[in-house]
């Protein structure tokens, strides 16, 4: 059987009948089978259905459901999206003193078990444990092993259950040695994939091999969860090979924890995510791991979300197929436009036009930035993208845009003759004066993204587009019930309706998930966003108020 790997997990492996006093568990650098593609999932403490006590911010799962939706249905929707994104497995983080070893994984295995019927290679599930004590690690593993018994979707390599570990260095090497020996003595076979807290951003963007050397031999495989993974991934892969240990990959699409002293790595639209997949392949990873599936606190989610649409998920599916040596089904090329949520007057705008070309012929893609009156302000050179490939045209330059105005990025996709296949306008990029207190803080570059096959005109979904200059009296009515209808004030949540037709402006909350504080004045930009029942996304024209009332 095959084993799944994840982003923030370690797999502990032990085989029945082996020497209970042994000190190494390596199975070789090539011991990960089947070129699996995993994602790391944070615990589902964040609701998958509407909850008035939880403020997601602007980014939340695209499939956020109305309150009262049955939980198995919520899990099934996540599983369906994960498979559509090219994933073959999900490793789910479980925390000592917070979770038991069967939390969430049991629900996911119940949904995934049917995918293994009739000899099919289905979707795999594994626990990713985070523990700070030997007893806590053992308890989580033993509880997970009991929950996974006779489950076809529980990830295995040969006779060993795959277990992921996040921050394996929270335990000493002696603790892991005793833990593994104890499991073996009880006939519990596990294959451990461990994350070793490389923390490159706190170590001059370097891989500190001396810090992880004492853990060599204790795990069958290692994986990487590091916001500066692009600086050290080849070194970690090399360390694994030198220690006869498999490497399960681990890449992030960017990083942005918007809390005090929170880290930041600019995603640069999809540039970082695309380059990371190439880096992971070039390093010889046996498995690929996406970090993460659903973390909207650190903005590393690759699942479909309201901010990113399906862009990251579709790219993941494209690169997962390449990693596994599979040919995706032929379909029309899809264009994606990614642009900043806001721009500070006088600074560069970074806009990207991407195409995933699963058609039969090469196509060309370019990105333009246009004014609110649709005048061209800047345009990239066209980029040719071969059949079966993904490629992007990028603009990163200053434009003429005054504070209080807004611009749009547009992606144009044409065939070899110049015939336009699609032209998709992105979300409005609102422009602030540098010292305006309405500028979202911290003033980091974050993005909205739309796909050509999943974008809509706002007035097609909403009968009453926003026109009132006082956002506080704003009220919107959809033409029919939509998946969600929301108001965003200076990019912050200011009213949300799920599965309904009406929404009214509400003052933004004082904080959102992850403990991020929100402070924004009454003046600035207010934008509405609608998500149709088919997942299409539409943005309104902004409403701008220059001064506070």
N, C-alpha and C positions, 0 to 999 in steps of 0.2 A: 504494500500500500504506500501511498505517498503522504508526505507531511507538508503542512502549510507553514509559512513563516510570517512573521508580523513585524510592525515597526518598532514597537517598544516592548519587545518580549524576548525572553531567553528560553531556549529549549533545553531541558535537562534530560539526558538520556542515560539509561542504565539497562543492561540486559540480564534477564533471569539466568541464574546458574553461574554467573561469573564470580571471580574472586572478591569476597566482601571486603578485603583489605587493600584492593588496588587503589592507585592514586591518579590514574588517567582514564579519561572516557572518550578520547578522540577516536573518530572512525575514518578520518581521512578528509582532505580538502574537497573531495568530489563526492561526499556522502549524501548531499541533498539531491533527491531524484526529481525528474519530470519538469524542471524549469517552471516551478510554481510562482505565482504572483500574489503576494499578500498585501494586506493593509493593516495598520495598527488602529484600533478603535479605543477611544477613551471611554470610561464607564458611562453608561447611559443615565447619568444623573440629570442630564439635560433632557427635557421632555421631547417626545416625538409628536405630541399633540399639544394643542393650545393650552397654555397655563398662564393665568393672569399674574402669577407670582414670579414668573421668569421672564426677564427682558433679554432677548437674544442680542439686541443691536440690529444693524441692518442685515447682517449675515445669519441665516438660519437655514435648516434643511428645506430644500425646495418642496418636499413632500410633507411638511408640517401639516398635521391633520386636525380637524375639529376636535374639541374636547369630547371625551367619551368614546372615541374610536377604540375598538378592542385592541389590546396590546399585541396579540399574535398578528393582527393585520398590519400593525406598525412595523413589526420586525420583518414581516414578509416583504413589505415595500422596500426596506433597506437592503434585504438580501437580493431582491430583483435588481435594484440599482447597482449593487456591488458586482453582480454577474455581468450586467450590461457594461460596466466599466472595465471588464476584462480580468477581474480578480478571480482567483481560484480558491482563496481562503481569507479568513478574518481572524486575527488574534485580538483578544478582548482583554483590556487591562483590568486586573482585580487587585485591590489594595488590602494589605494587612490591616486588621482592626476596623475595616470599613465593609469589606465584602467577604463572602464565603466563596469557596472554590467552585460552586455551581451557579453563582449569580450570572445572569445574562447569557452565559455560554449554553445553559440548558435550553433557554428560549431559542437561541440561534440554531442549536443542533436539531431541535424539533422542527424548525423551518427547513433546515438543510438536508435532513435525512432523506426525504423523498427524492432529492436530486441524484441519489446513488442507486435508484431502483434499476433492475434489469441489467446490471453490469456496467451502468454508465459511470464515468468519472465525474463525480459531482463536486459540490462546493464543500470545502473543509473548514472546520472551526477549531480553535485552540485557545487555551487560557494564556494570558501574559501576566505573570505575577510581579508585584512590587512589594518587597518585604524588607524589614530592617532587622529581623531576628531570625535565627535558625528555626525556632519553633514555629514562627509565623509562616516561613517559606514551606516547611514540611506540611503544615496544616492545609495551606492553600493547595499544594500539589496533591495531597492525599484526597482532599475533598473533590478536586477536579477529576482525579482518576476514578473515583467512585461514580461521579456523574457521567463520565464518558463511557462507562462500561456498556458494551453491546451497541454503542451508537455508531452507525456507519459513517457519519460525517465527522467524527472526532479524528483529527489529523494523527496519522501514525507513520512511522518509518519502520518497515518490517514489523517487529513485535512491540515496538516502543511508542508510547504516546508522545506526541510533540508538545513540549511546554516552552513557552517563551518567558524570558525574564527581562524586566526593565530595571536598570541600575543594579546589576549583580554585585557591584563593588560595595553596596550597602552592607553586605555580609563579608566577613573575612574569608580568605582561602580555606582556613581550617574549618570554618563553619560549613562551607560548601562541601568540603571533603566529608565531613561527618554526616551531612544531610544526604549526600548521594550514597554513601555506604549504608546508611539506615534504610533508605528506600530499597536498595538492592537486597539487603538481608531479608526484607519482607516480600521479595519477589515482584517489586514494582518497577517496571521497565519504562524509562522515559528518555526522550531525546531532547536535550536542552539547547535552546538557542538563546544566547545571553547577550544583553547590551551592557557595555562596560563603562558607562559614564565617561566618555572621552572628553566632553566639555572643551572643545577646541577654542571657543570664544574666550574662555578664561585661561587659556594656555598659549597665548600668542599665535593663535590659529595653527597650532602644531599638534601632532599626535604624540602624546607622552607614553611611549612604549614601556618605560620603566614602571609606570603606575599599573599597567595591566599585565605585565609579565608574570607576576605571582599567580595569576588566574589561568595561565596556559595549562591545557590538559584537563581542566575541570568540566569543560562543556564540549559538546559535539560540534556546535556551530556558534558563530557570533553574528550579531547584526548591529546596525548603526542608527542611533537617534541623536542627532547633533545639529543644532541650527547652523553650524558652519561645516556641514558634511562635505561640501564641495572642496574644502581645503584639505581634508584628511582621508577621504574615502579610499583612494588608491593605497595609502599607507596602511590603513586598517586591513584591507584585502590582502596586502603583502604580508602583514603580521600573521594573519590567519593561515596563509599557505605555509609560512615558515614554521608554524606550530602544528601542522597537520590537522588544521581545523577548518571546517566549511564556513563560507561567508554567505550570509543570507541577504546582503544588500542593506538598503536603508537610505532613502532620499526624501527631502522636503521640498515643497514647491515655493518656499518663501517662509518668512517667520515674522510675526508681529504681535507681541504680547503688550497690549496697550495699557499697562499698569505702571506704577512707579518703578523705575529702573528696569522695565521690561525690555527684552531684546528686540532687535529689528533687523531683518534681512529683506531688502527690496526684491519682490518677486519679478520685477521688470516685466509686467504682463505675464506671458507664459515662457519667457526666455529661460529663466532658471529651471523650470520644470522640464523643459525640452532638453537642456544641456545636461541635467542630472541623469536622465535616462541613458544618455550616451555614456556618461561617466560610469554608471553602474554596470552597463554591458562591457565596456572596455576593461573594467577591473576584474572581470571574470566571475562575477557573482553567480552562485549556483541557483539561488532564488532572488527574485526582486521583491523589495518591500517599499510600499508607499507609506510615508509618515506625514499626515495621518488620514484616516477616513473622515473623521467628523469633528475635529477640534476647532471650534469657532472662537475659542478664547485666544489661542495663539495664531489663528488664521492660517492653519495648515490643512484645512479640509480639502479633500479631492472629490468628495461626494458632490452631487448637484446641490447648489445652494442658490439663494436669492441673489447674492452679489455676483457669483461666478456663472450662474446658469449651469449648463452642461459642459462648459469649455474644458475644465480640468478633468472631468470624468471621461469625456470623449478622447482627450489626449492620452489619458491613462490606458484606455481600451486599445488605442492605436499602438502605443509602445509596448503594451503587454503582449499583443499579437506578434510583434516583431521579436520580442524577447523569447517567446515560445516557439518561434519559427512557423507561425500560422499565417495564412492569407485571409484577411478580413473579407467579408462579402462585398461584392461590387455594389456601389451606390453612387449617387451624384455627389460631386465635391461639396463640402460644407464650409462656409466662411464664418469666421469668428472675429468680432471687433472688441478689443479690450482697451479701456481708457481710464484715466484717473477719476476718482470720485469728485475731486476738486482740484483747482489750480490756484496758486498764489501769483498774482500779477507780476510779470517780469521774469518768471522762472520758466524753465523748459517744460513742455508738455511731452509725455511719453505715450504714444499711441501705437497699437499693434493691430495689423490685419493678418490673421492666420487662416490657412486653408488646410484641411485634412482631405487629401485627394485619394479617395478609393474608387475613382473612376478609371476608365481605360486609357485616357490620354493625358498629357501634361496640361496644366492650367497655369495662369498667371494671377498673382495677387498683388494688390497695392493698398495702401492706407492713405486716406486724406483727412485733414482737419478742416471743418467748415464753420463759418460763423452762423449765428442764429438765423440770419437771412439767407443762408445756404451758399454764401460766397466761399470759394476755396481760399483758405489761408495758408495751407502747406500741403505738399503731396510727396510721397515717397516714390522712388523708382520701383517699377514692377519687378517682382521676383517670380521666376519660373519654378514650379513645383511638379516633380515627376509623378507619374501614376504610382500609387501605393505609398506615397510619402506625405509628410506634413512639413510645411514651411511657412515663413512669416516675413512680411514687410514691416519695418519699424520706422517710426519718426521719433526723434528725440531732439527737439529744437525749440527755440523761442518763437512765439507767435504774437500778433497784434490782437490783444484781448484785454479790454478794460474791466476793472473791478465792477461788479454789479451785472456783468453780462455772462454769457455762457457760450460754449462751443460744443461741437460734436465731432467724434471720429467716425469715419465711414470706411468699411472694407468693400472693395470691388474685386470680384472674381470673374475672369474672362477665359475663354478658350483660346486655342492657338491662333485663331483668325481674328481675335479681338472682340468676338461676340460676348456680351455681358451675360454671365450665368447667374449672378446674384449681386446685389448691392444692399448692404445692411448698415443702418445708422445706429450708433451706440447710444448709451445713456448720456444725458446732458452733463458736461463738465463745467461746473459753476466756478466763477472766478472771484476771488476775494482780494481785497487790499492787504498788503503785508501785515499791517498792525491791527487788522479788524479782529475784535474779540470773538467774532462768530467763526473764525477759522477753527475747524475741528482740532482738538488737542489729544495726544501729541500730533503735530502737523506732519505726519508721515504720508508717503504716497501709498494709497490703497486703491482698489480697482473695482469697476463694474465690467461685466463681460456679457455679450449676447451672441447667440448662434443664428446663422441665417435661416435655419429651419425651425427655430424656436423663439423668434421675435415677432412682435405684433405692434400695430398702431394703437396708441392708448385709447383713442376714441372708438376703436372697434370693440373694446372691452368695457369702457366706462362711459356712461351717458352724460355725466356732468364733469367735464374736466375742470381743474382748479383755475379760477380767474380772480378771486378776491385778493386784494393786496394785503389784507390782514389774515395771515395764515390761521390765526386762532379761531376764526369762524368757518374754516374750511370743512366742507362736508362733501363726500363723494358717493355716487351711486353707480354700481355696475349694471350693465344691461341685463345680466343674469348672474346667478351665483358663481363666483370665481373661486379658484383655489385659495387665493389670498388677495387682500386689498389693503394697502398701507400708506401711511404718510411718513415722510422722512424730512426732518427739519435740521438743516446744517449737517446732514448725513445721519443724524441720530433718530431712533424710532420715536414717532409722535402720533401713534394710532395704528392699530392692526385689527383686521377682521379676517377670520379664516372660515372658508366655506359659506360666506354670506355675501350680501350685495351692497351694504352700506358701511362707511367708516367716517368718523369725525376726528378732527385734530385733537390731540391730547398733549399736554406738556411732556417733553421727554422725561424719562425716569432719572433719578439721581445717580443710578449706577446700573450697569448691565453685567451679564455673566462674566465670571472671572474676577469680580471686584473692581472693574474699571469704572472710575468716576466720570460722570457726565455733567458738564456745565456749559450752557450755551445761552446766548441772549435771545430775546424775542425777534430781533431783526435778523436778516440774512435770507437764505434760500430755503424754500419748501418745495419738495418734489413728491409726487405720488407714484407708486409702483403697483402694478397689477400682475398677478400670475394666473393665467387661464387654466381651465381644467385639463388642458392638454400639455401644460408645462410651459407654454409660451409666456414671455415676459415683455411688459410694456412700461415705459416711463412717460410721465407727463411733461409738458413744458414747465420749467420752474416758475414759481412765484417769488418775487424779490421784494423785500421790505428794507429800505435803506436805514431807517432809524428805529429805535425802540419806541413804543407808544408812551 
